[in-house]
Amino acid sequence: MRDQRLLKRYARRLTSGTASLEQLTRAIHTLLQAGETGDPFFLSKSLELLADSLEASQTALVMVSGAAAEIRWWHPERPEEPAPVPIAAFCEWLLVNPERMLVIRDMATGPHVKELGDPSAIPHRAALACALRHGEGVRALLFAYFDRPKAFSRTEFALLEAVAGFMGRVLEIEDLKQSLNRLEDALAITQAVMEDSSIRDPETDLPNLRYLDIWEKAMLGSEHRPESLVVADCQVQMKGRKDVARIHRVLEGVRGGDLVVQAGPGRFRFIFQHTPRSLAHIQLLRLRTQLDGAPMGATLWLPGPEGLRLESCQGRLDAALAESRAMSQPALVWHLPEGVAVEPPHQVRAAQPPAPRRWEPPVLRKP
């Protein structure tokens, strides 16, 4: 029944012959089956189907985020082959004209040539593309490239539009899933705040690993998460209430917005999300001195565009702390990610110390 409705939708736009309609129906039927089964490779299969149906040499889905455009899926995809590079002029044209279809019958001729710079550097002779709109904006761009000049038919226009429509729906569903995941994290934060005792260590009254897990999800779900954070672990001998009181006095020097968590018995974790690495280094040296030269290891946490969790740098953090503990006179040990340069010490002028105040963890709020 669905195929019949789709046939009626496109029948008026195609030629009277049945071959075009049958070709379009077969393609749409294949997409319907893949979409209804929740195929995780739906986008890749859609690009493969489009390439086969249009006899295209390459198809690609360009994801758009602000002014950035990146090809995430393409066909054919060969092992160890780098991702193709979007053609900036074509992407810009579609972003300005999202309701229109880009049709390049011959890459060597036409009004678009002056926008390409060097047309001979483009490994295609023809192109067909359209935008996948989401609300008032554009979510992605769908391209089909050909290795020879081509005159496109109405069937090919309709097929590109149909495939783009299905892929757009899949992307909308993925966006909805991510929104639900963020809502779930926000509910977890709300519940944890209501059950305050479950996110604090009973001995020191500091945030515990449950607090850290909730804070981490909220931070990674934010559009304004930092590119890098300094993370340090310190091992302190805890023998009684006097040691707890000493820890609280030391933490009065931690800047507001930075985080201190009890990561285990006598193990304290410092996360500097608003303090540059050079200043965090000086802060850690002062904290370690106030903690009687306790072993301390530090590293950088780089969430990146993928939103890598804290566990991505846990190995370096453990190794740095172990190296510090193995020293006859423990020191602050850094284990930086590969390729990250060591910063020179930050020179600061002497300043009056701030008035002592009790350190409080950042208030957990809905992202």
Long-range contacts (C-beta under 8 A, 24 or more apart in sequence): 2-32, 3-28, 3-29, 3-32, 6-162, 10-158, 10-162, 13-154, 13-157, 13-158, 14-154, 14-155, 14-158, 15-153, 15-154, 15-155, 20-153, 20-154, 20-155, 23-53, 23-155, 23-159, 24-155, 24-158, 24-159, 24-162, 27-53, 27-159, 27-162, 27-163, 28-162, 28-166, 31-162, 31-163, 31-166, 35-166, 35-169, 35-170, 42-167, 42-170, 43-73, 43-167, 43-170, 44-73, 44-75, 44-77, 46-163, 46-166, 46-167, 47-73, 47-74, 47-75, 48-75, 48-76, 49-163, 50-75, 50-142, 50-144, 50-159, 50-160, 50-163, 51-75, 51-76, 51-144, 53-159, 54-128, 54-144, 54-146, 54-156, 54-159, 54-160, 55-146, 56-128, 56-144, 56-145, 56-146, 57-124, 57-145, 57-146, 57-147, 58-84, 58-124, 58-143, 58-144, 58-145, 59-142, 59-143, 59-144, 59-145, 60-84, 60-86, 60-142, 60-143, 60-145, 61-140, 61-141, 61-142, 61-143, 61-167, 62-86, 62-91, 62-140, 62-141, 62-142, 62-143, 63-139, 63-140, 64-91, 64-95, 64-138, 64-139, 64-140, 64-141, 69-141, 86-141, 87-116, 87-122, 87-127, 89-115, 89-116, 89-117, 90-127, 90-129, 90-141, 90-143, 91-141, 94-129, 94-130, 94-131, 94-138, 94-141, 95-131, 95-138, 95-141, 98-131, 98-133, 98-138, 99-131, 99-133, 100-130, 101-128, 101-129, 101-130, 101-157, 101-160, 101-161, 102-127, 102-128, 102-129, 102-130, 103-127, 103-128, 103-152, 104-128, 105-149, 105-150, 105-151, 105-152, 106-149, 107-149, 108-149, 125-149, 125-150, 126-150, 128-152, 128-156, 128-157, 128-160, 129-160, 130-160, 130-161, 130-164, 131-164, 132-164, 132-167, 132-168, 132-171, 133-168, 134-168, 134-171, 134-172, 134-175, 139-168, 139-171, 139-172, 139-175, 140-167, 140-168, 140-171, 142-167, 181-221, 182-221, 182-367, 185-214, 185-217, 185-218, 185-221, 185-367, 186-218, 186-366, 186-367, 188-214, 188-217, 189-214, 189-217, 189-218, 189-364, 189-365, 189-366, 189-367, 190-366, 192-364, 193-364, 201-262, 203-238, 203-244, 204-244, 204-247, 204-248, 204-262, 206-247, 206-251, 206-260, 206-261, 206-262, 206-268, 206-361, 207-259, 207-260, 207-261, 207-262, 207-361, 208-261, 208-262, 209-261, 209-262, 209-263, 211-261, 211-361, 211-364, 212-259, 212-261, 212-263, 212-269, 212-310, 214-364, 215-259, 215-362, 215-364, 216-309, 216-310, 218-364, 218-365, 218-366, 218-367, 219-273, 220-303, 220-307, 220-309, 221-307, 221-367, 222-367, 225-303, 225-307, 226-273, 226-274, 226-303, 227-302, 227-303, 227-304, 228-277, 228-300, 228-301, 228-302, 228-303, 229-271, 229-272, 229-273, 229-300, 229-301, 229-303, 230-270, 230-271, 230-272, 230-275, 230-277, 230-280, 230-281, 230-284, 230-298, 230-299, 230-300, 230-301, 231-269, 231-270, 231-271, 231-272, 231-298, 231-299, 231-300, 231-301, 231-310, 231-313, 231-317, 232-269, 232-270, 232-280, 232-284, 232-296, 232-297, 232-298, 232-299, 232-317, 232-332, 233-263, 233-267, 233-268, 233-269, 233-270, 233-296, 233-297, 233-298, 233-317, 233-318, 233-320, 233-321, 234-267, 234-268, 234-269, 234-270, 234-287, 234-288, 234-291, 234-294, 234-295, 234-296, 234-321, 235-266, 235-267, 235-294, 235-295, 235-296, 235-321, 235-325, 236-266, 236-267, 236-268, 236-291, 236-294, 237-266, 237-294, 238-265, 238-266, 246-291, 247-291, 248-358, 248-359, 249-290, 249-356, 250-287, 250-290, 250-291, 251-359, 252-356, 252-357, 252-358, 252-359, 253-283, 253-286, 253-287, 253-290, 253-353, 253-354, 254-283, 254-287, 254-359, 255-283, 256-362, 257-362, 259-361, 259-362, 260-359, 260-361, 261-361, 271-301, 276-346, 277-343, 278-343, 278-344, 278-345, 278-346, 279-346, 279-348, 281-332, 281-334, 281-343, 281-345, 281-346, 282-345, 282-346, 282-348, 284-332, 285-332, 288-332, 293-329, 293-330, 294-330, 295-321, 295-324, 295-325, 295-327, 295-330, 296-321, 296-324, 296-330, 296-331, 296-332, 296-333, 297-321, 297-322, 297-323, 297-324, 297-332, 297-333, 297-334, 297-335, 298-332, 298-333, 298-334, 298-335, 299-334, 299-335, 299-336, 299-337, 300-336, 300-337, 300-340, 302-337, 313-337
